[in-house]
Each structure stands twice: as structure tokens, then as C-alpha cells.
Amino acid sequence: MYYQEMDQKGLEKKADKWLDELPFRKRWPGDLRLKDTALMVIDMQRYFLSPSSHAHLPAGETIIDNLNELIALFDEKGGEIVYTRTVQEEGDEGIMDEWWRDIIREGPLAELDTRIEVKGEVVVKPRYSSFYRTDLEDKLEGVENIVIGGVMTDMCCATTARDGFVRDLRILFLADGTATATEKTHVSCLNSLCHGIAEILTCQELKERLL
């Protein structure tokens, strides 16, 4: 459990190490204006964050404070915030059920964790990508940059990042604002996205960049 019982300082130290070891690090050119930027908080649901859930991710709990700080900043400055929840309706499980033998039905575990501040619209999606069969693209009209945080790094977060990139959105991917099951998987995903898809950065770096 790579984040379990880690304090905020420990997470920052790990994130700095991950960034230092990226095989390729690119920064988007020009200013990062908040009015052109949307914060996406992906799948911070009780299914992943509740210790009573069979799918509990301890790492997901550790990024809550970082995400709430960004949510507060975007809310204060009038920036756009979009949340997602993954839910499969009866008869729409598709290949998700074939792979996982487990899907997320509407109900208490599908709700956003109460520790997450909700200051924007919530998009319900049936698959990994936040763009697939949702109105997210319409909601992001006029947005040039999307900041991605949430769970899981390598699944819904990474798929949304790639799907956003092919829609000509600049992707900013939070090293210490995303989480998954293992550190190896998390770092592998950051290493993959940094080459051709996303600028990888910390939550603090994002705050310092926003105008």
C-alpha cells in the first residue's frame, strides 16, 4: 500500500522523486490561465475510497486534501470544476463485466466520497473515458486545458487524458493528485503519459502556474 499512513510531506517527497525520474518532461508553452482551464476530479467515489469497500484504494484517500485545496482555489477564482462518477446501468455492463466480474451500480458506493468538496457539475459515465457517452465535451466548450486528478491513475484518469488530448485539449496530469493500486503502476503510467500526452506536475506546481 504505497500511500498508506503517509503524511502530506511524505507524499510531496515521493511526487518530487517521480517527477525527477520521468524519462521525458515537457511543459506546455505559454501562460496557464485559470479562465481557460478546467479541473477534473475523476471517480472519487466511495467504491474506491471507503475502507469498507472491497475495491478500497488506500492511495485514493491520501490525495483528498490535495484535491480539495485545488477545488477551493478553482471555486474561489471562478474556474470550472467537473466531477465524474462511474456507474453501469442494468444491461449496460458490456465488456467491463466480462473483464472485472464486478461493476458499479447506482447506490451508496457509487456516490462521491463525502470528504470531497463538490463545487461543480457531476458527470456520470459508463466506461473509463469521461468523454465516452457523456456531454463532457459540451461542458468544456471554450476550455483549452484540463487538469486531471482522481482515481485510478492508469484507468479512468489516463484514458480521459488520452481522449482529451485527441480532442486538442492540453492535458495537465497531477502526480500527487491521482492514485491507483500500486506505486509501480502509478509511476509506469506517469512515465507513459509524459511522452506525447500530458504535462506531469504536482498540485503545488499547478497552483504556482495558474494565472
Long-range contacts (C-beta under 8 A, 24 or more apart in sequence): 1-58, 1-59, 2-59, 2-182, 2-183, 2-186, 3-58, 3-59, 3-61, 3-62, 3-63, 3-179, 4-58, 4-59, 4-62, 6-62, 8-65, 8-66, 11-62, 11-63, 11-66, 11-176, 12-176, 12-202, 12-204, 14-176, 14-183, 15-175, 15-176, 15-202, 16-202, 18-175, 18-186, 18-187, 18-190, 18-200, 19-175, 19-200, 19-201, 19-202, 21-187, 22-190, 22-191, 22-194, 22-200, 23-191, 23-194, 23-195, 24-194, 24-195, 25-194, 25-199, 25-200, 26-194, 26-199, 27-199, 28-145, 28-170, 28-172, 28-199, 31-211, 32-145, 32-172, 32-206, 32-209, 32-210, 32-211, 33-210, 33-211, 34-74, 34-77, 34-78, 34-79, 34-210, 34-211, 35-78, 35-79, 36-142, 36-143, 36-144, 36-145, 37-79, 37-80, 37-143, 37-144, 37-145, 37-146, 37-147, 37-172, 37-210, 38-79, 38-80, 38-81, 38-82, 38-140, 38-143, 38-145, 38-146, 38-147, 39-70, 39-71, 39-74, 39-79, 39-80, 39-81, 39-82, 39-120, 39-146, 39-147, 39-149, 40-82, 40-83, 40-84, 40-130, 40-146, 40-147, 40-148, 40-149, 40-150, 40-160, 41-67, 41-71, 41-81, 41-82, 41-83, 41-84, 41-116, 41-149, 41-150, 42-83, 42-84, 42-130, 42-148, 42-149, 42-150, 42-151, 42-156, 42-157, 42-160, 43-84, 43-85, 43-86, 43-150, 43-151, 43-152, 43-156, 44-83, 44-112, 44-113, 44-116, 44-150, 44-151, 45-85, 45-86, 45-104, 45-109, 45-110, 45-111, 45-112, 45-113, 46-108, 46-109, 46-110, 46-111, 46-112, 46-113, 47-86, 47-104, 47-109, 47-110, 48-151, 48-152, 49-113, 49-115, 49-151, 50-109, 50-113, 53-109, 54-102, 55-102, 57-151, 57-152, 57-179, 57-180, 57-181, 59-151, 59-179, 59-180, 59-181, 59-186, 60-151, 60-179, 61-115, 62-179, 63-149, 63-150, 63-176, 63-177, 63-178, 63-179, 64-113, 64-115, 64-116, 66-149, 66-174, 66-176, 66-177, 66-203, 67-116, 67-149, 67-150, 67-177, 67-203, 68-115, 68-116, 68-117, 69-203, 69-207, 70-147, 70-149, 70-177, 70-203, 70-206, 70-207, 71-116, 71-117, 71-119, 72-117, 72-119, 73-207, 73-210, 74-119, 75-117, 75-119, 75-120, 77-210, 79-210, 80-120, 80-139, 80-140, 80-143, 81-119, 81-120, 81-121, 82-120, 82-121, 82-122, 82-123, 82-130, 82-136, 82-139, 82-140, 83-112, 83-116, 83-118, 83-120, 83-121, 83-122, 83-123, 84-122, 84-123, 84-124, 84-125, 84-130, 84-136, 84-150, 84-156, 84-160, 85-110, 85-111, 85-112, 85-122, 85-123, 85-124, 85-125, 86-110, 86-124, 86-125, 86-126, 86-127, 86-128, 86-156, 87-124, 87-125, 87-126, 88-126, 89-126, 92-126, 94-126, 94-127, 96-126, 96-127, 128-155, 128-156, 128-159, 128-160, 129-156, 129-159, 129-160, 129-163, 130-156, 130-160, 130-163, 131-160, 131-163, 131-164, 131-167, 132-163, 137-167, 140-169, 143-169, 144-169, 144-170, 145-169, 145-170, 145-171, 145-172, 146-170, 146-171, 146-172, 147-172, 147-173, 147-174, 147-206, 148-172, 148-173, 148-174, 148-177, 148-178, 148-198, 149-174, 149-177, 149-178, 149-203, 150-177, 150-178, 151-178, 151-179, 151-180, 152-178, 152-179, 152-180, 152-181, 153-178, 153-179, 153-180, 153-185, 153-186, 153-189, 153-190, 154-180, 154-185, 154-186, 154-188, 154-189, 155-180, 157-189, 158-189, 158-192, 158-193, 161-193, 161-197, 161-198, 162-193, 162-197, 165-197, 165-198, 170-199, 171-197, 171-198, 171-199, 172-198, 172-199, 172-201, 172-206, 173-197, 173-198, 173-199, 173-200, 173-201, 174-201, 174-202, 174-203, 174-206, 175-200, 175-201, 175-202, 176-202, 176-203, 177-202, 177-203
